[in-house]
Amino acid sequence: MNQEILFATHNKGKLREARAFLSKVGYVVYGLDDLFLDEKVTESGSTYAENAYLKAQAFSTLPFPVFSDDSGFEIASLGGKPGLHSARFAEELGGYDKAMDFIVGKTRQDDRALFRCTICLIEKGKGPRYFEGEVKGRILPERHGTNGFGYDPIFESEDGVRFGEASEEEKTLHSHRGRALLKLATYLAI
């Protein structure tokens, strides 16, 4: 029998990744749109964990477990930025295309980068639990592929997976969110 869980996100790409992992351990994963929840949560935390907690906590009155994530793209030549503010950074530059052009132009000398993700799970009667994942790699000198979302077309993991060219399944297996989701799925399967 399947159990229900809410992923507090409107992001369809993230939701597909979560469903790929959690369906294997007997969970039906709902997104906010599935339950007609359009409340916007302000991400005012100073860490990935704090932001993930704020989003999960906002929906924790529902009758089933809730989890949320916060993730970011940390670039060595930009001093670890945009990091916690990766989506906002792209928005301020006029979208992901312009943000990727900016990043490629700034990383010619040092192309090291990593994606980081923290998931917060809130279950009834228990304190929050956190699951983290990261993937190191490099900024590509130009975009490759149109798969994935966000900064994926300019990132290659240290094991050689170009996120913009990878299938959804391959990217999920190698991504920061995939690594955090695997830890969450392992915990939920116990």
C-alpha positions, -999 to +999 in steps of 0.1 A: +000+000+000+014+034-010+019+061+016+014+098+008+040+125+011+041+162+000+071+177-017+066+215-010+076+226-045+060+240-076+090+229-097+080+201-120+116+190-127+123+186-089+090+168-085+098+142-113+132+135-096+115+130-062+089+107-077+116+086-093+132+078-060+103+077-035+079+056-057+104+028-053+099+028-016+061+029-017+053+066-017+029+087-037+046+121-040+024+152-043+036+186-053+020+218-042+001+222-075-014+187-071-031+199-039-039+233-052-016+250-027-003+282-040+011+298-007+044+314-014+070+309+014+097+335+019+131+319+019+146+341+046+171+316+060+208+320+059+215+284+051+201+257+027+188+238+058+170+269+072+152+276+039+143+239+034+128+239+069+108+271+064+092+256+032+084+223+048+072+238+081+047+260+062+028+229+051+033+207+081-003+208+092-013+184+064-021+149+075+010+133+059+048+140+060+061+170+042+096+177+028+112+205+010+146+212-004+168+242-010+197+240-033+223+262-049+251+264-074+285+273-059+312+286-082+348+288-070+358+318-092+327+337-078+337+331-042+310+304-038+283+325-053+255+325-063+250+296-038+220+301-016+206+328-040+211+309-073+175+314-086+175+350-075+209+356-091+195+343-125+164+365-121+184+396-114+205+390-145+174+386-167+170+348-166+191+316-167+204+322-202+220+355-193+232+341-159+249+312-177+266+336-202+278+357-172+292+326-154+309+312-184+326+345-189+338+347-153+352+312-150+379+309-176+407+308-151+390+286-124+361+265-136+354+245-104+318+244-092+294+223-072+257+219-068+245+215-032+211+204-019+196+200+016+162+183+021+142+189+053+115+162+062+089+170+088+068+140+101+041+142+127+054+140+163+091+141+152+117+168+149+129+178+114+153+155+097+179+167+071+194+149+041+222+165+021+238+159-013+264+176-034+281+170-067+314+186-076+323+194-112+332+222-135+317+250-156+318+241-193+332+268-216+299+268-235+264+253-231+259+217-239+224+202-244+189+214-235+180+188-209+175+195-172+167+230-159+185+259-144+222+259-148+224+223-161+237+231-196+269+246-183+278+219-157+298+187-160+301+165-129+335+153-118+325+118-131+320+133-166+282+137-168+271+168-186+238+176-170+224+194-200+230+163-222+221+136-196+188+118-197+166+127-168+173+093-152+211+097-156+211+132-142+190+122-112+214+094-104+244+118-104+229+150-091+230+167-058+193+164-053+194+128-064+220+121-037+199+138-011+167+120-023+185+087-021+192+093+016+156+104+021+143+073+004+166+051+024+153+067+056+116+063+046+121+027+036+132+017+071 
